Amino acid sequence: MLNISTEYMYAIVEIAGHQYKVQKDQRIYVNRLQGNEGDKVSFDRVLLTDDNGKVEVGAPVIEGVAVNATILEHLKADKVIIFKKKRRKGYRVKNGHRQAITSIKIEGIGKGTAKKAAAKVEATEAAPAAEKKTAAKKPAAKKAAPKKEGDAAKKPAAKKAAPKKTEE
């Protein structure tokens, strides 16, 4: 019998709008990411983790879990040919494009790193909000007097039509 070891941890993570199943030391190609080659990136939208059979599912994401990766290179995918034709009309158009992608290497699936990063983001967002509240308030424009309940129900009287001229 073969001795197959299933001791590994994997996660399903959302990266640049797509979901990927990732493991440590895996190299994957994703849509173009911001950053330079060699930069460290962290993805906190982890949807599922499996640690040696212990499965944890997020609703929709797992709090406090992040996937850390390193950007290896930016490149272009293979060319995709788009050919359009309408028969018997002489209409033929050939186009193509190469999708911009990024190669990343998964460094690890960690717990606790996402909470620290989220706490820092919340702290930086809270500081400018406090400054905005302490700023001098401008005088507000005058508002129209509130309408009474009976005013909303009343409609302006409709104009009567002018009498028709008759030929006599």
PyMOL commands that set and color helices and strands:
alter all, ss='L'
color gray80, all
select helices_A, chain A and resi 113-134+149-153
alter helices_A, ss='H'
color red, helices_A
select strands_A, chain A and resi 9-15+18-23+27-31+40-43+46-51+54-57+65-86+91-111
alter strands_A, ss='S'
color yellow, strands_A
deselect
rebuild
show_as cartoon
